[in-house]
Amino acid sequence: MSDGRRHSRALTLKTGKIRLMDRSDDIDCAILNISHGGACILVPDAAELPQTFRLMIDFGGGSHVCEVRWRSGSRLGVAFNEIAE
């Protein structure tokens, strides 16, 4: 692939929640594209998120431990480190 990704991503528009270890409330997000190995997500303030967090995809989409690979404004590119459920 010309952009260096190991897995091709499918354009999608799903919703999800980001769960942080040090917060009691979840952060709503939109999932713009997703692959077996990662995703591009849209959050209210990407700069405030840590490098690692749990992404829970709504409507039975599963849960992933994510590591941030890049940040651009309110968008994040994440790699899935672990797939749960």
Phi and psi in radians as a Rosetta constraint file:
Dihedral C 1 N 2 CA 2 C 2 CIRCULARHARMONIC -1.295 0.35
Dihedral N 2 CA 2 C 2 N 3 CIRCULARHARMONIC -0.386 0.35
Dihedral C 2 N 3 CA 3 C 3 CIRCULARHARMONIC -1.627 0.35
Dihedral N 3 CA 3 C 3 N 4 CIRCULARHARMONIC 0.071 0.35
Dihedral C 3 N 4 CA 4 C 4 CIRCULARHARMONIC 1.496 0.35
Dihedral N 4 CA 4 C 4 N 5 CIRCULARHARMONIC 0.057 0.35
Dihedral C 4 N 5 CA 5 C 5 CIRCULARHARMONIC -1.370 0.35
Dihedral N 5 CA 5 C 5 N 6 CIRCULARHARMONIC 2.561 0.35
Dihedral C 5 N 6 CA 6 C 6 CIRCULARHARMONIC -1.410 0.35
Dihedral N 6 CA 6 C 6 N 7 CIRCULARHARMONIC -0.511 0.35
Dihedral C 6 N 7 CA 7 C 7 CIRCULARHARMONIC -2.166 0.35
Dihedral N 7 CA 7 C 7 N 8 CIRCULARHARMONIC 2.402 0.35
Dihedral C 7 N 8 CA 8 C 8 CIRCULARHARMONIC -1.276 0.35
Dihedral N 8 CA 8 C 8 N 9 CIRCULARHARMONIC 2.533 0.35
Dihedral C 8 N 9 CA 9 C 9 CIRCULARHARMONIC -1.809 0.35
Dihedral N 9 CA 9 C 9 N 10 CIRCULARHARMONIC 2.529 0.35
Dihedral C 9 N 10 CA 10 C 10 CIRCULARHARMONIC -1.827 0.35
Dihedral N 10 CA 10 C 10 N 11 CIRCULARHARMONIC 2.272 0.35
Dihedral C 10 N 11 CA 11 C 11 CIRCULARHARMONIC -1.108 0.35
Dihedral N 11 CA 11 C 11 N 12 CIRCULARHARMONIC 2.310 0.35
Dihedral C 11 N 12 CA 12 C 12 CIRCULARHARMONIC -2.614 0.35
Dihedral N 12 CA 12 C 12 N 13 CIRCULARHARMONIC 2.957 0.35
Dihedral C 12 N 13 CA 13 C 13 CIRCULARHARMONIC -2.470 0.35
Dihedral N 13 CA 13 C 13 N 14 CIRCULARHARMONIC 1.529 0.35
Dihedral C 13 N 14 CA 14 C 14 CIRCULARHARMONIC -1.985 0.35
Dihedral N 14 CA 14 C 14 N 15 CIRCULARHARMONIC 2.843 0.35
Dihedral C 14 N 15 CA 15 C 15 CIRCULARHARMONIC -1.917 0.35
Dihedral N 15 CA 15 C 15 N 16 CIRCULARHARMONIC 2.766 0.35
Dihedral C 15 N 16 CA 16 C 16 CIRCULARHARMONIC -2.798 0.35
Dihedral N 16 CA 16 C 16 N 17 CIRCULARHARMONIC -3.055 0.35
Dihedral C 16 N 17 CA 17 C 17 CIRCULARHARMONIC -2.376 0.35
Dihedral N 17 CA 17 C 17 N 18 CIRCULARHARMONIC 2.512 0.35
Dihedral C 17 N 18 CA 18 C 18 CIRCULARHARMONIC -1.841 0.35
Dihedral N 18 CA 18 C 18 N 19 CIRCULARHARMONIC 2.221 0.35
Dihedral C 18 N 19 CA 19 C 19 CIRCULARHARMONIC -1.941 0.35
Dihedral N 19 CA 19 C 19 N 20 CIRCULARHARMONIC 2.183 0.35
Dihedral C 19 N 20 CA 20 C 20 CIRCULARHARMONIC -1.858 0.35
Dihedral N 20 CA 20 C 20 N 21 CIRCULARHARMONIC 2.585 0.35
Dihedral C 20 N 21 CA 21 C 21 CIRCULARHARMONIC -1.153 0.35
Dihedral N 21 CA 21 C 21 N 22 CIRCULARHARMONIC -0.580 0.35
Dihedral C 21 N 22 CA 22 C 22 CIRCULARHARMONIC -1.700 0.35
Dihedral N 22 CA 22 C 22 N 23 CIRCULARHARMONIC 0.210 0.35
Dihedral C 22 N 23 CA 23 C 23 CIRCULARHARMONIC -2.265 0.35
Dihedral N 23 CA 23 C 23 N 24 CIRCULARHARMONIC 2.551 0.35
Dihedral C 23 N 24 CA 24 C 24 CIRCULARHARMONIC -1.521 0.35
Dihedral N 24 CA 24 C 24 N 25 CIRCULARHARMONIC -0.397 0.35
Dihedral C 24 N 25 CA 25 C 25 CIRCULARHARMONIC -1.821 0.35
Dihedral N 25 CA 25 C 25 N 26 CIRCULARHARMONIC 2.619 0.35
Dihedral C 25 N 26 CA 26 C 26 CIRCULARHARMONIC -1.518 0.35
Dihedral N 26 CA 26 C 26 N 27 CIRCULARHARMONIC 2.765 0.35
Dihedral C 26 N 27 CA 27 C 27 CIRCULARHARMONIC -1.881 0.35
Dihedral N 27 CA 27 C 27 N 28 CIRCULARHARMONIC 2.158 0.35
Dihedral C 27 N 28 CA 28 C 28 CIRCULARHARMONIC -1.220 0.35
Dihedral N 28 CA 28 C 28 N 29 CIRCULARHARMONIC 2.539 0.35
Dihedral C 28 N 29 CA 29 C 29 CIRCULARHARMONIC -2.593 0.35
Dihedral N 29 CA 29 C 29 N 30 CIRCULARHARMONIC 2.888 0.35
Dihedral C 29 N 30 CA 30 C 30 CIRCULARHARMONIC -2.016 0.35
Dihedral N 30 CA 30 C 30 N 31 CIRCULARHARMONIC 2.423 0.35
Dihedral C 30 N 31 CA 31 C 31 CIRCULARHARMONIC -1.767 0.35
Dihedral N 31 CA 31 C 31 N 32 CIRCULARHARMONIC 1.996 0.35
Dihedral C 31 N 32 CA 32 C 32 CIRCULARHARMONIC -1.489 0.35
Dihedral N 32 CA 32 C 32 N 33 CIRCULARHARMONIC -0.698 0.35
Dihedral C 32 N 33 CA 33 C 33 CIRCULARHARMONIC -2.625 0.35
Dihedral N 33 CA 33 C 33 N 34 CIRCULARHARMONIC 2.778 0.35
Dihedral C 33 N 34 CA 34 C 34 CIRCULARHARMONIC -2.627 0.35
Dihedral N 34 CA 34 C 34 N 35 CIRCULARHARMONIC 2.617 0.35
Dihedral C 34 N 35 CA 35 C 35 CIRCULARHARMONIC -2.445 0.35
Dihedral N 35 CA 35 C 35 N 36 CIRCULARHARMONIC -3.093 0.35
Dihedral C 35 N 36 CA 36 C 36 CIRCULARHARMONIC -1.088 0.35
Dihedral N 36 CA 36 C 36 N 37 CIRCULARHARMONIC -0.535 0.35
Dihedral C 36 N 37 CA 37 C 37 CIRCULARHARMONIC -1.857 0.35
Dihedral N 37 CA 37 C 37 N 38 CIRCULARHARMONIC -0.084 0.35
Dihedral C 37 N 38 CA 38 C 38 CIRCULARHARMONIC 3.110 0.35
Dihedral N 38 CA 38 C 38 N 39 CIRCULARHARMONIC -2.994 0.35
Dihedral C 38 N 39 CA 39 C 39 CIRCULARHARMONIC -2.786 0.35
Dihedral N 39 CA 39 C 39 N 40 CIRCULARHARMONIC 2.875 0.35
Dihedral C 39 N 40 CA 40 C 40 CIRCULARHARMONIC -1.979 0.35
Dihedral N 40 CA 40 C 40 N 41 CIRCULARHARMONIC 2.158 0.35
Dihedral C 40 N 41 CA 41 C 41 CIRCULARHARMONIC -2.159 0.35
Dihedral N 41 CA 41 C 41 N 42 CIRCULARHARMONIC 2.718 0.35
Dihedral C 41 N 42 CA 42 C 42 CIRCULARHARMONIC -2.015 0.35
Dihedral N 42 CA 42 C 42 N 43 CIRCULARHARMONIC 2.174 0.35
Dihedral C 42 N 43 CA 43 C 43 CIRCULARHARMONIC -2.288 0.35
Dihedral N 43 CA 43 C 43 N 44 CIRCULARHARMONIC 2.764 0.35
Dihedral C 43 N 44 CA 44 C 44 CIRCULARHARMONIC -1.009 0.35
Dihedral N 44 CA 44 C 44 N 45 CIRCULARHARMONIC -0.740 0.35
Dihedral C 44 N 45 CA 45 C 45 CIRCULARHARMONIC -2.519 0.35
Dihedral N 45 CA 45 C 45 N 46 CIRCULARHARMONIC 1.554 0.35
Dihedral C 45 N 46 CA 46 C 46 CIRCULARHARMONIC -1.076 0.35
Dihedral N 46 CA 46 C 46 N 47 CIRCULARHARMONIC -0.530 0.35
Dihedral C 46 N 47 CA 47 C 47 CIRCULARHARMONIC -1.141 0.35
Dihedral N 47 CA 47 C 47 N 48 CIRCULARHARMONIC -0.421 0.35
Dihedral C 47 N 48 CA 48 C 48 CIRCULARHARMONIC -1.466 0.35
Dihedral N 48 CA 48 C 48 N 49 CIRCULARHARMONIC -0.168 0.35
Dihedral C 48 N 49 CA 49 C 49 CIRCULARHARMONIC -1.477 0.35
Dihedral N 49 CA 49 C 49 N 50 CIRCULARHARMONIC 2.544 0.35
Dihedral C 49 N 50 CA 50 C 50 CIRCULARHARMONIC -1.293 0.35
Dihedral N 50 CA 50 C 50 N 51 CIRCULARHARMONIC 3.074 0.35
Dihedral C 50 N 51 CA 51 C 51 CIRCULARHARMONIC -1.208 0.35
Dihedral N 51 CA 51 C 51 N 52 CIRCULARHARMONIC -0.478 0.35
Dihedral C 51 N 52 CA 52 C 52 CIRCULARHARMONIC -2.263 0.35
Dihedral N 52 CA 52 C 52 N 53 CIRCULARHARMONIC 2.394 0.35
Dihedral C 52 N 53 CA 53 C 53 CIRCULARHARMONIC -2.798 0.35
Dihedral N 53 CA 53 C 53 N 54 CIRCULARHARMONIC 3.012 0.35
Dihedral C 53 N 54 CA 54 C 54 CIRCULARHARMONIC -1.789 0.35
Dihedral N 54 CA 54 C 54 N 55 CIRCULARHARMONIC 2.267 0.35
Dihedral C 54 N 55 CA 55 C 55 CIRCULARHARMONIC -1.857 0.35
Dihedral N 55 CA 55 C 55 N 56 CIRCULARHARMONIC 2.139 0.35
Dihedral C 55 N 56 CA 56 C 56 CIRCULARHARMONIC -1.939 0.35
Dihedral N 56 CA 56 C 56 N 57 CIRCULARHARMONIC 2.053 0.35
Dihedral C 56 N 57 CA 57 C 57 CIRCULARHARMONIC -1.553 0.35
Dihedral N 57 CA 57 C 57 N 58 CIRCULARHARMONIC 2.228 0.35
Dihedral C 57 N 58 CA 58 C 58 CIRCULARHARMONIC -1.107 0.35
Dihedral N 58 CA 58 C 58 N 59 CIRCULARHARMONIC 2.808 0.35
Dihedral C 58 N 59 CA 59 C 59 CIRCULARHARMONIC 1.048 0.35
Dihedral N 59 CA 59 C 59 N 60 CIRCULARHARMONIC 0.829 0.35
Dihedral C 59 N 60 CA 60 C 60 CIRCULARHARMONIC 1.349 0.35
Dihedral N 60 CA 60 C 60 N 61 CIRCULARHARMONIC 0.329 0.35
Dihedral C 60 N 61 CA 61 C 61 CIRCULARHARMONIC -1.422 0.35
Dihedral N 61 CA 61 C 61 N 62 CIRCULARHARMONIC -0.027 0.35
Dihedral C 61 N 62 CA 62 C 62 CIRCULARHARMONIC 1.592 0.35
Dihedral N 62 CA 62 C 62 N 63 CIRCULARHARMONIC -3.030 0.35
Dihedral C 62 N 63 CA 63 C 63 CIRCULARHARMONIC -2.441 0.35
Dihedral N 63 CA 63 C 63 N 64 CIRCULARHARMONIC 2.421 0.35
Dihedral C 63 N 64 CA 64 C 64 CIRCULARHARMONIC -2.381 0.35
Dihedral N 64 CA 64 C 64 N 65 CIRCULARHARMONIC 2.420 0.35
Dihedral C 64 N 65 CA 65 C 65 CIRCULARHARMONIC -1.440 0.35
Dihedral N 65 CA 65 C 65 N 66 CIRCULARHARMONIC 2.182 0.35
Dihedral C 65 N 66 CA 66 C 66 CIRCULARHARMONIC -2.031 0.35
Dihedral N 66 CA 66 C 66 N 67 CIRCULARHARMONIC 2.589 0.35
Dihedral C 66 N 67 CA 67 C 67 CIRCULARHARMONIC -2.114 0.35
Dihedral N 67 CA 67 C 67 N 68 CIRCULARHARMONIC 2.239 0.35
Dihedral C 67 N 68 CA 68 C 68 CIRCULARHARMONIC -1.210 0.35
Dihedral N 68 CA 68 C 68 N 69 CIRCULARHARMONIC 2.257 0.35
Dihedral C 68 N 69 CA 69 C 69 CIRCULARHARMONIC -1.800 0.35
Dihedral N 69 CA 69 C 69 N 70 CIRCULARHARMONIC -0.575 0.35
Dihedral C 69 N 70 CA 70 C 70 CIRCULARHARMONIC -2.717 0.35
Dihedral N 70 CA 70 C 70 N 71 CIRCULARHARMONIC 2.755 0.35
Dihedral C 70 N 71 CA 71 C 71 CIRCULARHARMONIC -2.327 0.35
Dihedral N 71 CA 71 C 71 N 72 CIRCULARHARMONIC 2.393 0.35
Dihedral C 71 N 72 CA 72 C 72 CIRCULARHARMONIC -2.580 0.35
Dihedral N 72 CA 72 C 72 N 73 CIRCULARHARMONIC 1.778 0.35
Dihedral C 72 N 73 CA 73 C 73 CIRCULARHARMONIC 1.064 0.35
Dihedral N 73 CA 73 C 73 N 74 CIRCULARHARMONIC -2.118 0.35
Dihedral C 73 N 74 CA 74 C 74 CIRCULARHARMONIC -1.662 0.35
Dihedral N 74 CA 74 C 74 N 75 CIRCULARHARMONIC 0.146 0.35
Dihedral C 74 N 75 CA 75 C 75 CIRCULARHARMONIC -1.822 0.35
Dihedral N 75 CA 75 C 75 N 76 CIRCULARHARMONIC 2.519 0.35
Dihedral C 75 N 76 CA 76 C 76 CIRCULARHARMONIC -2.250 0.35
Dihedral N 76 CA 76 C 76 N 77 CIRCULARHARMONIC 2.422 0.35
Dihedral C 76 N 77 CA 77 C 77 CIRCULARHARMONIC -1.783 0.35
Dihedral N 77 CA 77 C 77 N 78 CIRCULARHARMONIC 2.187 0.35
Dihedral C 77 N 78 CA 78 C 78 CIRCULARHARMONIC -2.182 0.35
Dihedral N 78 CA 78 C 78 N 79 CIRCULARHARMONIC 2.616 0.35
Dihedral C 78 N 79 CA 79 C 79 CIRCULARHARMONIC -1.864 0.35
Dihedral N 79 CA 79 C 79 N 80 CIRCULARHARMONIC 2.445 0.35
Dihedral C 79 N 80 CA 80 C 80 CIRCULARHARMONIC -1.454 0.35
Dihedral N 80 CA 80 C 80 N 81 CIRCULARHARMONIC 2.121 0.35
Dihedral C 80 N 81 CA 81 C 81 CIRCULARHARMONIC -1.573 0.35
Dihedral N 81 CA 81 C 81 N 82 CIRCULARHARMONIC -0.505 0.35
Dihedral C 81 N 82 CA 82 C 82 CIRCULARHARMONIC -2.682 0.35
Dihedral N 82 CA 82 C 82 N 83 CIRCULARHARMONIC 2.483 0.35
Dihedral C 82 N 83 CA 83 C 83 CIRCULARHARMONIC -1.922 0.35
Dihedral N 83 CA 83 C 83 N 84 CIRCULARHARMONIC 2.190 0.35
Dihedral C 83 N 84 CA 84 C 84 CIRCULARHARMONIC -2.049 0.35
Dihedral N 84 CA 84 C 84 N 85 CIRCULARHARMONIC 2.517 0.35
